[in-house]
Each structure stands twice: as C-alpha cells, then as structure tokens.
Amino acid sequence: MIEILIYIILGLVVGVLGGLFGIGGGVITVPVLLFVLTYLGYESDFLIHICVATSLGSIFFTAFASAFAHNKKGSVSWDFWRKLSIGIALGSYIGSVLTISIEASTLKLIIGMSYLFIALQILLNASVKGRNVKPSSITILYGAGTGAASSILGIGGGSFTVPYLNYAGLKMVTSVGTASACGVIISFFASSGFILSGLGEDQLLDRSIGFIYWPALIGISLGSLFSSQVGVYLAHILSEGLLKSLFGIFILSVSYYMLFI
C-alpha cells in the first residue's frame, strides 16, 4: 500500500510538470522510480530499462490529459503535430527495441548527458527568435529522431519538440501544448515496443508485462490525471522568458542527479 502511495505522489508531481513544460514527466519519473525500486529492494539487470519503459507507459495518460487541457485553450498546433507524429511513431518503436540492448550503466550515462545537453541548449538559446518555419518533410525526420531518443531516455519528447517548435515560430505555450500531444504518440508506440520486446524475458519484475511495471504505471497515471491541469494553468499565466528558464533549470538539475548521484 505504501509503495502504491509513493507512485501516486510521484504521479501528482509528474502531472504538474507535464502540463507546465509539455515533457510528460519522464525526466523526473525515470530517476525517481529508479531510486524507489532500488530502495524497496527490487533487483534486476534491467532495472533502469524497466524504469524507462514504465515512464513511457505512464506518459500516455499524463500527455493526453495535458494535451486535452491545452487544446481547450487553443494552444496546440495540429499542423505541426500531424507531421511530427508520422516520424515519431516509427522512431519511438525502433528506439524502444534498441534500448533493450544497451547496458544499464551506459543507459544511465546516456540519459544524464542528454539531459545536460538539452538543458544547456534551452538556457543558452532562451532569447533566440522564432524563424516562422512551416511543417515539412524535415519536420517528419525530426519527429523520427525525437521518437527514437525519447524511447531511449524514457521521456515524452517535450525536451526535443518544445525547443524545435519554439524555434519554428510558435509561442512557448503553444509549443508546450503541441509537445504534450506528441507525447501521446511517443508513449503508445514506445510502450508497445517495450511490451513486445519483454515477452518471455525471465529477469523482469513480478507484476510486469514486458518491461512495464504495472503497479508503478497505475499509481503514476492516477496521480498525474488529477494534477496535469494545474501545470496547464501555470503554463498560461507564467511569462515566456520565465517558462523557458524554469524548463532549462529543471532539466539541468535532473541531469546532475543522473550523472553524479
């Protein structure tokens, strides 16, 4: 019971972050879930892979709730979403299958370094003006790369799609809303890959289907569904510059945890 309560509390935090930054909460779910499972005494050679897969599964509900709330406020660009989703669907599935072959220590290092790069990029380019880029075949290719990288990192893709959409000329709040909608696609196809890849694997946790640990998935999802609209509300009242700075600082702090703690 205490374990489920921990996951629900984690979900409440993830929901706010998902609505606020369009990230689906994966950047906090993976490291915190890894800490919780280790603290509770769970052992597996695939423990971090399980955290990545479970994070991606829970993102479906967080991203859907956030995208729904953002869409009601008119802050989702469906033109960009359609182009990005074509590449995201393929990239997410392939990325999830490839992740299984990466050693746990290497995967943690990749996640930490990627978060560091993303954070510095956001903070250093906080003042770059949009270029009024239109959705194109390049958008599809970017979506494929985003899907693959997000599957490896266990995130909803907002760390990649928000900067791209902002650079393309969309307002920050619209970039966040569109990123949330993209997170639904990432979650569905990446989760499918992790489930199918894990069937028959004997080193996974009890109560898992494939690489997804269902008690954590359910608890995180329940919590995030109740709190995502709080994040959406905050995203619409905070200034553009402040939202970018908070986004970058948050990811920078998580990268430090993954690399050094």
Backbone hydrogen bonds, N-H to C=O, Kabsch-Sander energy under -0.5 kcal/mol:
donor,donor_aa,acceptor,acceptor_aa,energy
5,L,1,M,-2.1
6,I,2,I,-2.1
7,Y,3,E,-1.7
8,I,4,I,-2.1
9,I,5,L,-2.4
10,L,6,I,-2.3
11,G,7,Y,-2.2
12,L,8,I,-2.0
13,V,9,I,-1.7
14,V,10,L,-2.6
15,G,11,G,-2.6
16,V,12,L,-1.5
17,L,13,V,-2.1
18,G,14,V,-2.6
19,G,15,G,-2.2
20,L,16,V,-2.2
21,F,17,L,-2.9
22,G,18,G,-1.8
23,I,17,L,-0.6
26,G,23,I,-1.0
28,I,25,G,-1.5
29,T,25,G,-2.4
30,V,26,G,-2.1
32,V,28,I,-2.0
33,L,29,T,-2.8
34,L,30,V,-2.1
35,F,31,P,-2.0
36,V,32,V,-2.7
37,L,33,L,-2.7
38,T,34,L,-1.9
39,Y,35,F,-2.6
40,L,36,V,-2.3
41,G,38,T,-1.2
42,Y,37,L,-2.4
47,L,44,S,-1.4
50,I,46,F,-2.6
51,C,47,L,-1.9
52,V,48,I,-2.3
53,A,49,H,-2.6
54,T,50,I,-2.8
55,S,51,C,-2.3
56,L,52,V,-2.1
57,G,53,A,-2.0
58,S,54,T,-2.3
59,I,55,S,-1.6
60,F,56,L,-0.6
60,F,57,G,-0.9
61,F,58,S,-0.6
62,T,58,S,-1.6
63,A,59,I,-3.4
64,F,60,F,-2.0
65,A,61,F,-2.2
66,S,62,T,-2.3
67,A,63,A,-3.1
68,F,64,F,-2.5
69,A,65,A,-1.9
70,H,66,S,-2.7
71,N,67,A,-2.7
72,K,68,F,-1.6
73,K,69,A,-0.8
73,K,70,H,-0.8
74,G,71,N,-1.6
75,S,70,H,-2.4
78,W,76,V,-1.0
81,W,77,S,-2.1
82,R,78,W,-2.2
83,K,79,D,-1.4
84,L,80,F,-2.7
85,S,81,W,-2.6
86,I,82,R,-1.0
87,G,83,K,-1.0
88,I,84,L,-2.7
89,A,85,S,-2.3
90,L,86,I,-1.0
91,G,87,G,-2.8
92,S,88,I,-2.8
93,Y,89,A,-1.4
94,I,90,L,-2.2
95,G,91,G,-2.5
96,S,92,S,-1.9
97,V,93,Y,-1.7
98,L,94,I,-2.2
99,T,95,G,-1.8
100,I,96,S,-0.8
101,S,98,L,-1.3
102,I,99,T,-1.8
107,L,103,E,-2.7
108,K,104,A,-2.2
109,L,105,S,-1.8
110,I,106,T,-2.5
111,I,107,L,-2.4
112,G,108,K,-2.4
113,M,109,L,-2.7
114,S,110,I,-2.3
115,Y,111,I,-2.3
116,L,112,G,-2.0
117,F,113,M,-2.4
118,I,114,S,-2.5
119,A,115,Y,-2.6
120,L,116,L,-2.3
121,Q,117,F,-2.2
122,I,118,I,-2.2
123,L,119,A,-2.5
124,L,120,L,-2.6
125,N,121,Q,-1.5
126,A,123,L,-0.8
128,V,125,N,-1.7
131,R,167,Y,-3.2
133,V,168,A,-1.0
140,I,136,S,-1.2
141,L,137,S,-2.0
142,Y,138,I,-2.6
143,G,139,T,-2.1
144,A,140,I,-1.9
145,G,141,L,-2.1
146,T,142,Y,-2.5
147,G,143,G,-2.7
148,A,144,A,-2.2
149,A,145,G,-2.5
150,S,146,T,-2.6
151,S,147,G,-1.8
152,I,148,A,-1.6
153,L,149,A,-2.1
154,G,150,S,-1.8
155,I,150,S,-1.7
156,G,23,I,-1.7
160,F,157,G,-1.7
161,T,157,G,-3.0
162,V,158,G,-2.0
164,Y,160,F,-1.5
165,L,161,T,-2.9
166,N,162,V,-2.5
167,Y,163,P,-2.4
168,A,164,Y,-1.9
169,G,166,N,-1.1
170,L,165,L,-2.2
175,S,171,K,-2.6
176,V,172,M,-2.3
177,G,173,V,-2.1
178,T,174,T,-2.6
179,A,175,S,-2.2
180,S,176,V,-1.9
181,A,177,G,-1.6
182,C,178,T,-2.0
183,G,179,A,-1.8
184,V,180,S,-0.8
184,V,181,A,-0.6
185,I,181,A,-0.8
186,I,182,C,-2.2
187,S,183,G,-2.5
188,F,184,V,-2.0
189,F,185,I,-2.1
190,A,186,I,-2.4
191,S,187,S,-2.4
192,S,188,F,-1.7
193,G,189,F,-1.7
194,F,190,A,-2.2
195,I,191,S,-2.4
196,L,192,S,-2.3
197,S,193,G,-2.3
198,G,194,F,-1.2
199,L,195,I,-0.7
199,L,196,L,-0.6
201,E,198,G,-2.1
208,S,205,L,-0.8
209,I,212,I,-2.2
211,F,194,F,-0.9
212,I,209,I,-1.7
213,Y,211,F,-0.5
214,W,207,R,-1.6
214,W,212,I,-0.8
217,L,213,Y,-2.0
218,I,214,W,-2.8
219,G,215,P,-2.1
220,I,216,A,-2.7
221,S,217,L,-2.1
222,L,218,I,-2.4
223,G,219,G,-2.1
224,S,220,I,-2.4
225,L,221,S,-1.9
226,F,222,L,-0.9
226,F,223,G,-0.6
227,S,223,G,-0.9
228,S,224,S,-1.8
230,V,227,S,-1.0
231,G,227,S,-1.2
232,V,228,S,-1.8
233,Y,229,Q,-2.2
234,L,230,V,-2.2
235,A,231,G,-2.3
236,H,232,V,-1.3
237,I,233,Y,-0.7
237,I,234,L,-0.8
238,L,234,L,-1.9
243,L,239,S,-2.4
244,K,240,E,-2.0
245,S,241,G,-2.2
246,L,242,L,-2.7
247,F,243,L,-2.0
248,G,244,K,-2.4
249,I,245,S,-2.6
250,F,246,L,-2.3
251,I,247,F,-1.8
252,L,248,G,-2.1
253,S,249,I,-2.0
254,V,250,F,-1.6
255,S,251,I,-2.1
256,Y,252,L,-1.7
257,Y,253,S,-1.5
258,M,254,V,-2.2
259,L,255,S,-1.9
260,F,256,Y,-2.5
261,I,257,Y,-2.0
